[in-house]
């Protein structure tokens, strides 16, 4: 049989992608199905293996209505994340802009800013955190925390305080984001800047009119990455809770999977909101504006 | 014309000259200070450097703290006048931490659990990325969508079924639960690596492959002899990221490995217990009784991050260069 060129190309493509497809089925699709299945069951481990008992939505009901900790932890985490994401985005954009300047020792500075990518492991950072190496001494000195505590209700002051206390941690989480922004900045056509400066635009103006619209898609990418990163790293109390429940005799795997799915739902809503936000903004701002002669 | 008027004129001319000279100097200073376009002047430069240095310091602060603290002897630690620089370098902390961590064994475990999976990901993700970047086939967008989903689904959702699955295959307690998924382009952040490769391969002009094919190379040969050799930057980035992320993973490692194997970051969790088992507590042997202090913990932490720091030191130049040249993300 003679194959057309198109068919051959498609077959080669499939062949190359097939490892991933197999991996997806084995390590993703089936586990996803199975974890949904488990989340509607009470799972007990006996000598003969795993025994499941169908209990409808009881696991979910328990998570929302009876579990004393889950909702509280989830809400606190969401609040912290809402605070952290903009800080990480703004900060990483700032750093990317700075190291994109024509400066001396560019390599050294870049090396410093990407360093956290290498070290940020849960245990090591926890250790540093517990030794007080991640708090900025200035914050403690001027009693900023007390001011916040006095002026805000506890529901909002506690996430803000934890934000301040973890400031270095937040900065450390922006390594990959800086990388993404830097890549974005380098894709901006240099001639546009020249044209803007000939037209008399100051750097300030050309940042808002040229740079920002150009890296807007990268902001979206970064927000998505940051969200996923924040929610899935081991600092999350919710994740610790899921893990604790796995080996908890009274709740077990079934309940832990239910929690994981609720958590996934929250992340999904978050990502949808981000996408929605950026779709709207795109329509308004990115459309090229005609400059008046 | 009267001479006085002439004099006036000359004076006026001189004043004007002086004024223009002054103005020129002023302009020159202004240009040096603020630059022609506003972002190449001295003031702006100084501002940028000041920002870079201060932010850089904040970044390095924990590491500086780590290094300084780990060289302190107990006396220095208790002495409030010793802030950053210890009175003398005290290496005993490292010796003790080395023994507590059982360093060489744990180190090799860590390597096994990070470098081997990283090799798996570097190879498999390259193949998949190549397929997605250069070939057209129906269903590509579906595969793409599925990839995005796997990126978003938190590991915790699939963790329990995977745990049960690896348990069924008696793979728990070994490195296999980390290595096998990476062969299939899965594993920690596998999708991200596929995307990095994809973006990179897209920047390679098709004419290069066509030329190779003209010369009679099949697509496998083209991939290995033409594409891969010029893809070193992408390979370095993926390899570095993958190694680092696997190395730092404590959450899944503790789950999959259980008690049978331990990695360096995992050891930090049980550092205190191991220390008292070895040096302190009630069973003091031969006057070796000693209490753990911050410095020893910090020395241990430093020993744990040290291999990564060294790796970064070597890969860093390549790494920064890659970012500069290709831009690892998409359009």
Interface residues (C-beta under 8 A of the other chain):
Chain A: X6 X9 X10 X11 X12 X13 X14 X15 X16 X17 X19 X20 X21 X22 X23 X24 X26 X27 X28 X30 X31 X32 X34 X35 X38 X50 X95 X98 X99 X101 X102 X103 X107 X109 X110 X111 X112 X113 X114 X115 X116 X117 X118 X119 X120 X121 X122 X123 X124 X126 X127 X128 X131 X133 X134 X136 X168 X171 X172 X179 X180 X182 X183 X184 X186 X187 X197 X202 X203 X204 X218 X221 X228 X231 X232 X234 X239 X242 X243 X246 X253 X256 X257 X260 X261 X263 X264 X267 X268 X271
Chain B: X37 X38 X39 X40 X44 X45 X48 X49 X51 X52 X55 X56 X58 X59 X60 X61 X62 X63 X65 X66 X69 X124 X127 X128 X130 X131 X132 X135 X136 X137 X138 X140 X143 X146 X147 X150 X151 X152 X153 X154 X155 X156 X157 X158 X159 X160 X161 X162 X163 X164 X165 X181 X183 X184 X185 X186 X190 X194 X219 X241 X244 X247 X248 X249 X250 X251 X255 X265 X266 X268 X269 X294 X297 X298 X301 X304 X305 X308 X309 X311 X312 X316 X317 X319 X320 X323 X324 X326 X327 X328 X329 X331
